């Protein structure tokens, strides 16, 4: 995982249903609004914003298809992983 999900706001989503043998899906924390790519190794945002106000979740930002992604972070991550980008 190169980048984690950095959320400006989060909400706690309750479990879907309780069954006699357990819970169908456990409660979780989900991002609300745009999310930012936060480097897993460095803790810095890909787009250069301050991360002190972000809630960093243990979810892979690049594989997260269910979140709204910051356009600046998206462009920065794509540029870093592009084989055509000049990385001097």
N, C-alpha and C positions, 0 to 999 in steps of 0.2 A: 504494500500500500504506500504510494508516494504522497498522496494528499488525503487529509481527513476533512470531514464536513465541518465547516465553521458557520454556525447559525447566529444571526442577529437576535432572533427570538425563537423560543421553543415552547411547545405545549406538551402536556402529559396526556397521552391517549389511553383511555381505559381499555381493559380487556374486552374482547368482542362478546363472549358468552361464557357462562359458567356451566360446566357439565358435572354430572355426579362423579365422574372419574377424574376431574381436573378442570383446567381452564383451556379453552380453545386457542386463544392467543393471549399471551401475557401483556400487561400494560407496558407501554414504552414511551420514550421521549422522541418527539418528531419536530423537525425544523419548520418554522413558519416564515414565509417570505423568502427573499433571496439568500442563498448560501454562498460561502466563499471557500476556496481551496486553501487549506492550511497545511503546510509541509509537515509530514509525519516526523521527519528527522530534525527539522529546524524550528518548527513552530511559527514560521513566518508565512504570511499570506502570499499567494502567487502574484497577486495584482499590486502588492505594495501598501495595502491599507493597514491600519493599526489593528491588532488582534486582541487588545485588552478588553474589548466589549463583546467579544464573540464567545459563544458556548461551543467548545470543540467536542464533537461527538465521535465515538469510536466507530465510524462508518467511512468506507472508501468513497471519496468524492467523485472520482472518475467513473466508478461503477454505479453510482446512485442515480437511478433514472426517475425517481419519485420526487425529486427536489427541484426547486427553481434555482438555476445556477446564475451567479453574477456574470454578466457578459465580459467584463474585464478579466476575471479569473479564467473564464472559459478560453478566451483568446490567448492568454499567457500560457496556459497549460498546453493548448494545441500547438503553439509556437515552439515550446520547449521539446515537444515530442515529435515534431515534424522532421522527416529526413531531409527536406528541402530548405530548412531554416539554417542560416549561416550562424554557427555557434562559436565563433571565435572569441 
